[in-house]
Amino acid sequence: MERKARLRIVCLALLSGPACAHALDLWDAYQLALTKDPAYQREVNLHEATRQRIPQARSALLPQIDATAAHSRGYLETDPGDEHLSERGDGLAGGPENVAIPPFQFEPSPIPREDDYHTSRASVTLSQTLFDRASSRALDSARSQADEAGLQLANARQALILETAGAYYDYLSAEDALDTARLELEAVRTQRQLTERRYEEKLGTLTDVHESRARMELARVDIIDAGNEQALARHRLAKLIGGPVDDVHRLPESFDPPPLVPSDRDYWLEQALKHSLDVRISSQQATTAELELERQRSGHWPTLSLVGESTFEQDGSSAVYAGRDQFRNEVSIRLRIPLFRGFGIQSRVKEAHYRMFAAEQGVLDAEAGIARDVGAAYDSLQASSRRVEALRQAYEQSLSALELRKQGYLEGLSSNLNLLDAFRDAYRAKRQWLQSRYRFLTDYLTIHSLSATVGDDLVKRLDGYLEEEPE
């Protein structure tokens, strides 16, 4: 079964023609939307991008290796006015042997000197953080942001289920409206032919003929409007699945709305407060804001690092310098204590405080909103269930009334206008009944989504209510 289902998805995705001809169902539409919908794919990529903040933050706590190299070349020119040692003629006796030592003095040298030289330096530095509270808190914040991104992606997936199901049901509703409009047109056309024949046989009136013709034109207008709505619904569904929409599985008239289990309102409210993705996202945002506050506060804390450095230096020889090579290896422990940063740390701490307070208020707002939404969704679902049953009975009664009107018209007990109204009422009741079932299914999905219980299993269960339209 799974292999067959995957083959159907591939065929629909590749749109390879008759060899893969298959009517689209709700599960197929959802699977295609997962890979084709741009809005959902955007959330997938944002989730993956946010996850990269974890290794980025962790990198500050891992060893850091840097290699540097530099080469410099210089030119030195000595001015002739520079002084050098020169000997004078007179001196003083000195030393134990009374040897005369001539005195020295500095005199300008008349010969200028020039010199080219170069220096090369290369080093490799290894540093390992021993203590950095800000970097540790940054890693915790990155993990919290990744968790939040995961919840956002799950929320986007649930939103995609609702949007796909809504588009699919809107398309089915538009097709039902078009079908009933065509049935009404056919019934009114038959009645027009009957009134024309009766008028020719002097059994009816010209008024009956004009009434039938006018009602038939109005039925044609209904078909035009229904066809336009169907085209719009098809376009919306096609945009989600990334391909054309032709045949689809339909909801049979025998469909009976499933009961909400459990039916207790308080149960769904409790589940929503506990599992609602909106509430969980708000709570995770508050956690992230608290961790960000701790990170900013850590700006006052000292950092301790272990640093090892290996350096090679080479001074090139020149006319006045022989040059040398030097190797140096150093290991040190470095302590950095921030004393003053221009009040920047204090300002960032205040900003983080305000953002944390805002996130906490967001949690309260989300909880209040979910309680309101669950109550509204529960009431809407109960009303939808009663509406489906009431409209079904209205349709059955309108069919009975239509049959009586037909018989009464043939017996001369009902007018042509009464019969035309009966046609209109019967097909309007059918259209409303069929469409009410999609409203129920949408409300059924909504209350499950508020408690974060919309998933593949529920989509498959709803897909099981559909059936392929017989050829």
C-alpha positions in Angstrom: 0.0 0.0 0.0 2.8 2.4 0.9 4.7 1.7 -2.3 1.5 2.2 -4.3 0.8 5.5 -2.5 4.3 6.7 -3.2 4.0 5.8 -6.9 0.7 7.8 -7.1 2.5 10.8 -5.6 5.4 10.6 -8.0 3.0 10.2 -10.9 1.0 13.3 -9.8 4.2 15.3 -9.2 5.7 14.4 -12.6 2.3 14.8 -14.4 3.4 12.1 -16.8 0.0 11.7 -18.5 -2.3 8.8 -19.0 0.1 6.2 -17.7 -0.3 7.8 -14.2 -3.9 8.8 -14.5 -5.3 9.0 -11.0 -8.0 11.1 -9.3 -6.6 13.4 -6.7 -7.6 12.8 -3.1 -6.9 14.8 0.1 -3.9 12.8 1.1 -2.3 13.2 -2.3 -2.9 16.9 -2.2 -1.3 17.2 1.2 1.8 15.3 0.2 2.2 17.4 -2.9 1.7 20.6 -0.9 4.5 19.6 1.5 7.0 19.7 -1.4 5.4 22.3 -3.7 4.0 25.0 -1.4 6.4 28.0 -1.3 5.2 29.3 2.0 5.8 25.9 3.7 9.2 25.4 2.0 10.2 28.9 3.3 9.5 27.7 6.9 11.5 24.5 6.3 14.5 26.6 5.2 14.2 29.0 8.0 14.1 26.1 10.4 17.3 24.7 9.0 18.9 28.1 9.0 18.1 28.7 12.7 19.5 25.3 13.6 22.9 26.4 12.4 23.0 28.9 15.3 23.8 26.0 17.7 27.2 25.1 16.1 27.9 28.8 15.6 27.4 29.4 19.3 29.3 26.3 20.3 32.3 27.3 18.2 33.2 30.1 20.7 33.7 27.4 23.4 35.9 25.1 21.2 39.6 25.5 20.4 40.5 28.3 18.1 43.5 28.0 15.8 44.9 31.0 13.9 47.8 31.3 11.5 49.4 34.6 10.6 52.2 35.5 8.3 53.8 38.9 7.4 56.7 40.0 5.3 58.0 43.5 5.3 60.7 45.3 3.2 62.4 48.5 4.2 64.9 51.1 2.9 67.2 53.1 5.2 69.3 56.1 4.1 71.8 57.6 6.6 72.2 61.4 6.4 75.8 62.7 6.0 75.2 64.9 9.0 75.3 61.8 11.2 78.1 61.7 13.7 80.9 59.1 13.9 84.0 58.6 16.1 87.2 60.3 15.0 90.6 60.7 16.6 92.3 64.0 17.6 96.0 64.6 18.1 96.2 65.5 21.8 95.6 63.1 24.7 96.2 62.5 28.4 98.4 60.0 30.0 96.6 57.1 31.5 96.9 53.5 32.5 99.4 51.8 34.6 102.2 52.0 31.9 101.7 55.8 31.5 100.7 55.2 27.9 99.1 58.3 26.3 95.5 57.5 25.1 94.3 59.9 22.4 90.8 61.3 23.1 87.8 60.7 20.8 85.1 63.0 19.7 82.1 62.9 17.3 82.4 64.6 14.0 80.2 64.7 10.9 80.9 62.0 8.3 81.1 63.3 4.8 80.0 59.9 3.3 76.3 59.0 3.1 75.1 55.4 3.6 72.2 53.4 2.2 70.7 50.1 3.4 67.9 47.7 2.2 66.5 45.2 4.7 63.5 42.8 5.0 61.7 41.0 7.9 59.5 37.9 7.8 57.3 36.7 10.6 54.9 33.6 10.9 53.0 32.4 13.9 50.4 29.8 14.9 48.2 30.5 17.8 46.0 28.0 19.7 43.5 29.3 22.2 41.0 27.4 24.4 38.3 29.1 26.4 38.4 27.9 30.0 35.6 30.1 31.3 33.2 32.4 29.3 29.8 32.8 30.8 28.5 34.9 27.9 29.4 32.2 25.3 27.8 29.5 27.4 24.6 31.4 27.7 24.7 32.2 24.0 24.8 28.4 23.3 21.8 27.9 25.6 20.0 30.7 23.7 20.8 29.1 20.3 19.4 25.8 21.4 16.2 27.6 22.7 15.9 29.4 19.3 16.3 26.1 17.5 13.5 24.5 19.6 11.3 27.6 18.8 12.1 27.1 15.1 11.0 23.5 15.4 7.7 24.5 16.9 7.3 27.1 14.2 7.8 24.5 11.5 5.3 22.2 13.2 2.8 25.1 13.3 3.4 25.8 9.6 2.8 22.1 8.9 -0.5 22.2 10.7 -1.4 25.4 8.9 -0.6 23.7 5.6 -3.0 20.8 6.5 -5.7 23.3 7.2 -5.0 25.3 4.0 -4.8 22.2 1.8 -8.0 20.7 3.3 -9.8 24.1 3.0 -8.7 24.5 -0.7 -9.7 20.9 -1.4 -13.1 21.2 0.3 -13.7 24.6 -1.4 -13.1 22.9 -4.7 -15.5 20.1 -3.9 -18.1 22.6 -2.8 -17.7 24.5 -6.0 -18.1 21.3 -8.0 -21.3 20.4 -6.0 -22.7 23.9 -6.7 -21.9 23.5 -10.4 -23.5 20.0 -10.5 -26.7 21.2 -8.7 -26.9 24.2 -11.0 -26.7 21.9 -14.0 -29.4 19.7 -12.6 -31.6 22.6 -12.0 -31.1 23.9 -15.5 -32.0 20.5 -16.9 -35.1 20.3 -14.8 -36.2 23.9 -15.8 -35.5 23.1 -19.4 -37.7 20.1 -19.2 -40.4 22.2 -17.6 -40.0 24.9 -20.3 -40.5 22.2 -23.0 -43.6 21.0 -21.1 -45.1 24.5 -20.8 -44.5 25.2 -24.5 -46.1 21.9 -25.6 -49.1 22.5 -23.3 -49.4 26.0 -24.7 -49.4 24.6 -28.2 -52.1 22.2 -27.2 -54.1 25.0 -25.6 -53.7 23.5 -22.2 -51.3 26.1 -20.8 -50.8 29.9 -20.9 -48.2 32.1 -22.5 -47.4 33.4 -19.1 -46.3 29.9 -18.1 -44.0 29.8 -21.2 -42.3 33.1 -20.3 -41.9 32.2 -16.7 -40.2 28.9 -17.7 -37.9 30.7 -20.2 -36.9 33.4 -17.7 -36.2 30.8 -15.0 -34.1 28.8 -17.4 -32.0 31.9 -18.2 -31.5 32.5 -14.5 -30.4 28.9 -14.1 -27.8 29.5 -16.9 -26.5 32.5 -14.9 -26.2 30.2 -11.9 -24.1 27.8 -13.9 -21.8 30.7 -15.1 -21.3 31.8 -11.5 -20.8 28.3 -10.3 -18.2 27.6 -13.0 -16.3 30.8 -12.2 -16.2 29.8 -8.5 -15.0 26.3 -9.5 -12.2 27.8 -11.6 -11.1 30.0 -8.7 -11.1 27.0 -6.3 -9.2 24.9 -8.8 -6.6 27.6 -9.2 -6.1 27.9 -5.4 -5.7 24.1 -5.0 -3.4 23.9 -8.1 -1.2 26.6 -6.6 -0.8 24.5 -3.4 0.0 21.2 -5.1 2.1 22.8 -7.9 0.2 21.2 -10.7 -3.1 21.1 -12.5 -6.3 19.7 -10.9 -8.5 17.4 -12.9 -10.4 14.5 -11.3 -10.7 14.5 -7.6 -12.2 12.2 -5.0 -15.6 13.3 -3.9 -17.5 13.2 -0.6 -20.4 10.8 -1.1 -24.0 11.8 -0.2 -24.0 9.0 2.3 -21.4 10.8 4.4 -22.4 11.1 8.0 -20.5 13.7 10.1 -18.3 11.9 12.7 -18.8 12.7 16.4 -16.3 14.7 18.3 -14.5 12.3 20.7 -14.5 13.2 23.6 -17.4 15.6 23.3 -16.6 17.6 26.5 -15.6 21.2 25.9 -13.3 21.4 29.0 -11.3 18.5 27.6 -10.5 20.3 24.4 -9.7 23.5 26.3 -7.3 21.6 28.6 -5.6 20.0 25.7 -5.3 23.3 23.9 -3.7 25.0 26.9 -1.3 22.1 27.3 -0.4 21.3 23.7 -1.3 24.3 21.5 1.6 25.2 19.3 0.8 28.9 19.6 1.1 28.7 23.4 4.2 26.5 23.2 5.8 28.9 20.8 5.1 31.9 23.1 6.5 30.0 26.1 9.6 29.1 24.1 10.0 32.7 23.1 9.9 33.7 26.8 12.6 31.1 27.6 14.8 32.5 24.8 14.3 36.0 26.1 15.3 35.0 29.6 18.4 33.3 28.3 19.2 36.3 26.2 19.0 38.5 29.4 21.4 36.2 31.2 23.8 36.4 28.2 23.8 40.2 28.3 24.3 40.2 32.0 27.4 38.0 31.4 29.0 40.9 29.7 30.2 42.0 33.2 31.9 38.7 33.9 35.6 37.9 33.3 36.8 35.4 30.7 39.7 33.0 31.1 41.5 31.4 28.2 44.5 29.2 27.6 46.7 30.4 24.8 49.7 28.8 23.1 51.7 30.5 20.4 54.6 29.4 18.2 56.4 32.2 16.3 59.2 32.2 13.7 60.9 35.5 12.8 63.6 36.1 10.2 65.4 39.4 9.8 67.2 39.6 6.5 70.9 40.6 6.3 71.9 44.0 5.0 75.0 46.2 4.5 75.1 47.1 8.2 73.2 44.1 9.8 74.0 40.5 9.7 70.4 39.4 10.3 69.1 36.5 12.4 66.4 33.8 12.7 64.4 33.4 15.9 61.9 30.7 17.1 59.7 31.4 20.1 57.1 29.2 21.8 54.8 30.6 24.5 52.0 29.2 26.6 49.9 31.7 28.7 46.7 32.0 30.6 44.8 35.1 29.8 42.3 36.8 32.1 40.1 39.5 30.6 38.0 41.6 33.0 35.6 44.2 31.3 35.9 47.3 33.4 34.0 49.9 31.2 32.3 49.6 27.9 30.7 53.0 27.5 27.5 51.9 29.2 26.8 49.5 26.3 26.4 46.4 28.5 23.9 48.2 30.8 21.8 49.3 27.9 21.7 45.8 26.3 20.7 44.4 29.7 17.8 46.8 29.9 16.8 46.0 26.4 16.8 42.2 27.2 14.7 42.9 30.3 12.0 44.7 28.3 12.0 41.9 25.7 11.6 39.3 28.4 8.7 41.2 29.9 7.1 41.4 26.4 7.6 37.7 25.8 5.9 36.9 29.2 2.9 39.0 28.2 2.9 37.2 24.9 2.4 33.9 26.8 -0.6 35.3 28.7 -2.1 36.7 25.5 -1.6 33.3 23.7 -3.3 31.5 26.6 -6.2 33.9 26.6 -6.5 33.7 22.8 -6.5 29.9 22.7 -9.2 29.7 25.3 -11.3 32.1 23.2 -10.6 30.2 20.0 -11.3 26.8 21.4 -14.7 28.0 22.7 -15.6 29.5 19.3 -14.4 26.4 17.4 -16.3 24.0 19.7 -19.5 26.0 19.3 -19.0 26.3 15.6 -18.5 22.5 15.3 -21.6 21.7 17.2 -23.6 24.2 15.1 -22.2 22.7 11.9 -23.2 19.2 13.0 -26.8 20.3 13.6 -26.8 22.4 10.4 -25.8 19.4 8.3 -28.7 17.3 9.7 -31.2 20.1 9.4 -30.3 20.9 5.8 -30.4 17.2 5.0 -33.9 17.0 6.3 -34.8 20.2 4.5 -33.5 18.7 1.2 -35.6 15.6 1.7 -38.7 17.6 2.5 -38.1 19.8 -0.5 -37.9 16.8 -2.8 -41.2 15.5 -1.4 -42.7 18.9 -2.0 -41.3 19.0 -5.5 -43.0 15.7 -6.4 -46.3 16.9 -5.1 -45.9 20.1 -7.0 -45.2 18.1 -10.2 -48.3 16.0 -9.7 -50.4 19.0 -8.8 -49.3 20.9 -11.9 -50.2 18.0 -14.1 -53.6 17.8 -12.4 -54.1 21.6 -12.6 -53.9 22.1 -8.9 -50.5 24.0 -8.9 -49.3 26.8 -11.1 -46.2 26.7 -13.3 -44.6 29.3 -11.1 -45.2 27.2 -8.0 -43.5 24.3 -9.7 -40.5 26.4 -10.8 -40.2 27.7 -7.2 -40.2 24.1 -6.0 -37.4 23.2 -8.4 -35.4 26.2 -7.2 -36.0 25.4 -3.5 -35.1 21.7 -3.9 -31.8 22.3 -5.6 -30.9 25.2 -3.3 -31.5 23.0 -0.3 -29.3 20.3 -1.8 -26.5 22.7 -2.6 -26.7 24.1 1.0 -26.7 20.6 2.5 -23.7 19.4 0.5 -21.7 22.6 1.3 -22.6 22.4 5.0 -20.7 19.1 5.2 -17.4 20.8 4.1 -18.0 23.5 6.7 -18.3 20.7 9.3 -15.1 19.1 8.2 -13.3 22.4 8.3 -14.5 23.1 11.9 -13.5 19.5 12.8 -10.0 20.1 11.6 -9.8 23.5 13.3 -10.6 22.3 16.8 -8.0 19.5 16.5 -5.4 22.0 15.3 -6.0 24.2 18.3 -5.0 21.3 20.5 -2.1 20.3 18.2 -3.6 17.0 17.3 -3.8 17.6 13.5 -1.4 15.2 11.8 -1.0 12.6 9.2 -3.3 10.2 10.9 -6.2 12.7 11.0 -5.6 13.6 7.3 -5.7 9.9 6.4 -8.9 9.4 8.4 -10.6 12.3 6.6 -9.3 11.1 3.3 -11.0 7.8 4.0 -14.4 9.5 3.8 -13.8 10.4 0.2 -14.4 8.1 -2.8 -13.4 8.2 -6.4 -16.3 9.3 -8.6 -17.5 6.4 -10.8 -16.9 6.9 -14.5 
